[in-house]
Amino acid sequence: MARRKTRASGPSDESLRIARTITYYQTCLDSSVPHETARELWAHDMATPFAAGVHVSAAFARGLEAAAHREAAGRL
């Protein structure tokens, strides 16, 4: 028998992928993020957590991931 996902278990992978995409657009298109940073974030696989890179600091990546989790939690 299939088990249903409950709120306590957190957002699904699909919800997080969608939330990361929304967070990307909100961050990069609605603020003054440098082009290089936006480009690196766009190349990111939205199925995995945001991570630091050449143009993305660890603190910035953590903030984006936290925002994505908040966005996904709001969509449960």
N, C-alpha and C positions, 0 to 999 in steps of 0.2 A: 504494500500500500504506500502510495506517495505521501510524503510529509510536506505540510505547508510551511512556508517561511513565516516566522512571527516577527513582530516589531522588535522584540528583545534581541534577535539575532542580527539586527542591523540591515542596512540597505543591500540590495542584490548587486551583483557585478554589473548588470545592465544599467541599473539606476546610477551607480557610480560613474560608469562610462558616459552616460548622458550628462550627469552633473559636472564632470570634468570638462566636457565640451562647452556647456553653458558658462562655467567659471572662466574658461579660456576666453570666450567671446566677451564676457563682461569685463574682464581684466584688460585685455589687449585692445579692444575696439572702443572702450568707453573711457580710457585714461591714456596718459602719455608714456606708455611702455616703449622703450627703444625698439626699433624695427628688428634688430638682431635677436633680442629677447623673444619677441612675438614669433619670429620665424622658428626659433629653436623650440618654443612651446608648441607651435603648430605641427612640427615634425614628431612631437611626442605621441606615443601610442596611448590613446585615452583609456585603454583597458588596464593600464598600470598606473600606480601612483605617480604624481609629479615628482621629479627628482632634479637635483642640482646638475648644472652643466657648465659649458663654457660661458654662456651669457645669463644663466639663471643661478642665483645664489641659493644656498641651502635654506636660508630663512624665507626667501621668496617662494621656493617650492613647497615648504611646509605650510605657509599661509594659503597657497592655492589649494593644496590638498585638504586642509581644514575647511576651507570655503566649499569645496566640492562635497565633503561629507555632510556639511550643514545643509546644502542644497538637496542632496539625496535623501537625507532624513526627513526633510519637509515634503517629499514626494511619496512617502510610504503610504 
